[in-house]
Amino acid sequence: MVKRCVIWLALMLLAAGGASARTEEDNYALWRAEAARALGARNDSESLATAAALTYASSAGRSKADSAKAAAAAFELAGKAGDLAPDNRAISWLRLRLCAIAAACDVRDPATTMRWVDADNAVAWLPTLAAALKDKDNLQIDRILNDMAQGSRFDLYVNRATAMMFDALKRARAALPPKYAASDLSRLTEALGLADSAFKPSFSPLINACRDSAVAGGRRESCLRLSRTMQRADAVMTQLVGFAIEKHLTAADPREQRAISDRRRLLEWRASSANAADTPLLPWLRNARARTRLDEIRAIPREEDVCIALLRRYGMPLEPPEERR
């Protein structure tokens, strides 16, 4: 009988813990939705863009119909932000990215706008490539890959977007829920998460187009050239995809494979080491560290360069020890 009571008590505690976790998660979702409404009611482009990112991020885990509705609402907010700041590259990319996700949204207009605002950025072609791949139009795929390969950059504006959304959250502090993004650390964490979900696309269309069994001749050269541009991109994730594409296309060259693997490992080591170095053991230092990281994010466009700056700031090596290479 005692054993049965102990088991029952344990199950009750587990259930209570699960309920508590769900309640906390539900509360946070409500705070996010309230924050999106508050920011969406403001009249500046940064607040509206942040509201768009929040609205899109809040659709995670919801039904397909609810997610499509949220994506459409997020796209509308991004469009308003773009109207107020037509030359803002980060907002132009957010608008295009959200259009590509929203149902029945024609990407041609935001893609044209994006190419006008940042003509050298190959990412503007990514949603158009996805559409061509869906239609299995190989001629169009080859043409788009060739156009993408002409770009000198492949940027997602993640650092610019992070700083923009941090500032929007801080400016609107009085209008937001009291427990939502209430410190510099939590604001930066939220801004980084929003940049990750709303500004970083799926690279599956590009990976599939460059892995196709028909990759040869012109398409192979376009993919190779594009992969090397991606390896200099502003987002670590984009760089890793660039390494993966080049590795696939140079599989017959062991020396090139080894060089690619070395560059990828160095990037991964720098990113993980910078994150570890940037996490203080003493809780009261966390907001100060968050502000330090934000200062680097504001000043430096590329995520990898922010990692390098942080490693230098904390006196850490820029390369892994010999046994980790």
Secondary structure, DSSP 4 states (H G I P E B T S, - for coil): -HHHHHHHHHHHHHHHHHHHHHHHHHHHHHHHHHHHHHHHTS-SHHHHHHHHHHHHHTTTTS-HHHHHHHHHHHHHHHHHHHHH-TT-HHHHHHHHHHHHHSTT--THHHHHHHHHH-TTBGGGGHHHHHHHHHTT-HHHHHHHHHHHHT-SB----HHHHHHHHHHHHHHTGGGS-TTSS-SHHHHHHHHHHHHHHHH----HHHHHHHHSTT--HHHHHHHHHHHHHHTT-SSHHHHHHHHHHHHHHTTT-HHHHHHHHHHHHHHHHHHHHHHHHTS-SSGGGHHHHHHHHHHHHHH-S-HHHHHHHHHHHTT--SS--GGG-
